[in-house]
Amino acid sequence: MNTPRSAWPKNPYKKQYITVRVEFTDDGILFPRSLLWTDGQEYPIDRVKDICSAPALKAGGQGDRYTVMIRGRERYLFFEHNPDPCDARLGKWFVEVKNPDY
């Protein structure tokens, strides 16, 4: 029996929260240096090409979008700020991935 389309997830993409190793510059800029994928594999970031405030158009959400080079391929990495200024957690990193439930 087929699942009715209305029961499918509404978005073919989702946020995948990941661990990112970062460096703060002396003027306060946050630079990602490598990301740790969910399977434990660490991927060095070869270069940060751009940093801007932008929406995650595929998965939804808003934050700082880092355009990075990983293994010669351009990727988007997002930093989602914590809205609570009293919380010690500054925010979370995510990438947009295909939703396996779609």
Residue pairs with C-beta under 8 A, 6 or more apart in sequence:
8 101
8 102
9 99
9 101
9 102
11 58
11 59
11 60
11 99
11 102
12 58
12 98
12 99
12 102
13 58
13 59
13 96
13 97
13 98
13 99
14 59
14 96
14 97
14 98
14 99
15 56
15 59
15 60
15 61
15 78
15 80
15 94
15 95
15 96
15 97
16 38
16 94
16 95
16 96
16 97
17 92
17 93
17 94
18 35
18 36
18 37
18 38
18 93
18 94
18 95
19 35
19 36
19 93
20 32
20 34
20 35
20 36
20 77
20 93
21 32
21 33
21 34
21 35
21 36
21 42
22 30
22 31
22 32
22 33
23 30
23 31
23 33
24 30
24 31
25 31
29 51
30 64
30 79
31 48
32 45
32 48
32 66
32 68
32 77
32 93
33 44
33 45
34 42
34 43
34 44
34 45
35 42
35 43
35 45
35 70
35 77
35 93
35 95
36 42
36 43
37 43
43 70
43 71
44 70
45 68
45 69
45 70
45 77
46 68
46 69
46 70
46 71
46 72
47 68
47 69
48 66
48 67
48 68
49 67
49 68
49 69
49 74
50 65
50 66
50 67
51 64
51 65
51 66
51 67
52 64
52 65
53 62
53 63
53 64
53 65
54 62
54 63
54 64
54 65
55 61
55 62
56 62
56 63
56 65
56 76
56 78
56 94
56 96
58 96
59 94
59 96
59 97
61 78
61 80
61 94
62 80
63 78
63 79
63 80
63 81
63 91
64 78
64 79
64 81
65 76
65 77
65 78
66 76
66 77
66 78
66 79
67 74
67 75
67 76
68 74
68 75
68 76
68 77
69 75
75 95
76 95
76 96
77 93
77 94
77 95
78 93
78 94
78 95
78 96
79 91
79 92
79 93
80 91
80 92
80 93
80 94
81 90
81 91
82 89
82 90
82 91
82 92
